[in-house]
């Protein structure tokens, strides 16, 4: 191989490696209980990572075996994937920017207000009601709430824990404003009249109901999605920077390869 082809093969191998954290981020997102219950959010990042892997492999093979058609396919396809990844990142940052969390005195964890999140996220996840019914049923069948009594025995342990996820904060207990009395993290007793909050009346100690039909649960789910996608976005942002850097080098190397090819053909025809 010529020098330019060597460079192209190396940078495409780097691009191939950069697809691994993208796929890993997608698998991590898909494995989360909230994403398992929202099928639309599970696969986009994984699919995008696999496409980057396939295109990078085509570019590597094209450079290694000196196949101009594969290199051309790589340059066009990778440009489209970089634009797509940029759009996904920009959209994800935009819809996860509003933060519906608020601090509750005497609690280490936050609680969440549904109106504090972006309209697109609210509408896509929590409405219509039939969609939320499927999501809440899925959440009730998971171990999101049922594992809490194993981790926390006393109220002090529970109230002072900063490991309570937004999903658990919203779905596994009644809102703090309802002033229910703690028995365990998923068992609460109401000894006073609830506040003027619909969620206070929605709470049920039945393990398949809890607060899964509360607005607080919907807000907690959005809070979980926001937190997880923000973490994944950091990985995708680094991967995007690497892909852009690799693409610029690959374009330059491809131009040099074409010059070498033209010069060789010219030289063979000349002599």
Long-range contacts (C-beta under 8 A, 24 or more apart in sequence): 1-63, 1-64, 1-66, 2-257, 2-260, 3-256, 4-253, 4-254, 4-256, 4-257, 4-260, 5-63, 5-64, 5-66, 5-253, 5-257, 6-63, 7-249, 7-253, 7-256, 8-59, 8-62, 8-63, 8-71, 8-250, 8-253, 8-254, 8-257, 9-60, 9-63, 9-64, 11-246, 11-249, 11-250, 11-253, 12-56, 12-57, 12-59, 12-60, 12-62, 12-63, 12-74, 12-246, 12-250, 13-56, 13-60, 14-242, 14-246, 15-52, 15-55, 15-56, 15-59, 15-78, 15-242, 15-243, 15-246, 15-247, 15-250, 16-53, 16-56, 16-57, 16-60, 18-52, 18-56, 18-239, 18-242, 18-243, 18-246, 19-49, 19-50, 19-52, 19-53, 19-56, 19-239, 20-49, 20-53, 21-235, 21-238, 21-239, 22-48, 22-49, 22-52, 22-235, 22-236, 22-239, 23-49, 23-50, 23-53, 24-49, 24-235, 25-49, 25-232, 25-235, 25-236, 26-232, 28-228, 28-232, 29-228, 29-229, 29-232, 32-224, 32-228, 33-139, 33-142, 33-143, 33-144, 33-167, 34-139, 34-167, 34-221, 34-224, 34-225, 34-228, 35-225, 35-228, 36-138, 36-142, 37-134, 37-135, 37-138, 37-139, 37-142, 38-125, 38-135, 38-225, 40-124, 41-225, 44-88, 45-88, 45-232, 45-236, 48-81, 48-84, 48-85, 48-88, 51-77, 51-81, 52-78, 52-81, 52-85, 52-239, 52-243, 55-81, 59-250, 63-253, 63-257, 68-257, 68-258, 68-261, 71-254, 71-257, 74-250, 75-247, 75-250, 75-251, 75-254, 78-243, 78-247, 78-250, 79-247, 81-243, 82-240, 82-243, 82-244, 82-247, 85-236, 85-239, 85-240, 85-243, 86-240, 88-236, 89-233, 89-236, 89-237, 89-240, 92-229, 92-233, 93-233, 94-118, 95-120, 95-121, 96-121, 96-225, 96-226, 96-229, 96-230, 96-233, 99-223, 99-226, 100-219, 100-222, 100-223, 101-166, 101-223, 104-176, 106-159, 106-176, 107-159, 107-176, 108-159, 108-160, 108-161, 108-162, 108-164, 109-161, 109-162, 109-164, 109-169, 110-166, 110-169, 110-223, 111-169, 111-170, 111-175, 111-176, 111-216, 112-166, 112-169, 112-170, 112-216, 112-219, 112-220, 112-222, 112-223, 113-219, 114-215, 114-216, 114-218, 114-219, 114-222, 116-219, 117-219, 117-222, 117-223, 117-226, 121-222, 121-225, 121-226, 122-218, 122-222, 125-218, 125-221, 125-222, 125-225, 126-218, 126-221, 126-222, 132-218, 135-221, 136-212, 136-213, 136-217, 137-212, 139-167, 139-171, 139-212, 139-217, 139-221, 140-207, 140-208, 140-209, 140-210, 140-212, 144-168, 144-171, 144-172, 145-171, 145-172, 145-185, 145-186, 145-207, 145-210, 146-186, 146-207, 148-172, 148-184, 148-185, 148-186, 149-184, 149-185, 149-186, 149-187, 151-185, 152-184, 152-185, 153-184, 155-182, 158-182, 158-185, 165-220, 165-224, 165-227, 166-219, 166-220, 166-221, 166-222, 166-223, 166-224, 166-226, 166-227, 167-217, 167-220, 167-221, 167-223, 167-224, 168-220, 169-216, 169-220, 169-223, 170-211, 170-214, 170-216, 170-217, 170-218, 170-219, 170-220, 170-221, 170-223, 171-210, 171-211, 171-212, 171-214, 171-216, 171-217, 171-220, 171-221, 172-210, 172-211, 173-210, 173-211, 174-199, 174-200, 174-203, 174-211, 174-214, 174-216, 175-199, 175-200, 175-211, 175-214, 175-216, 178-203, 186-210
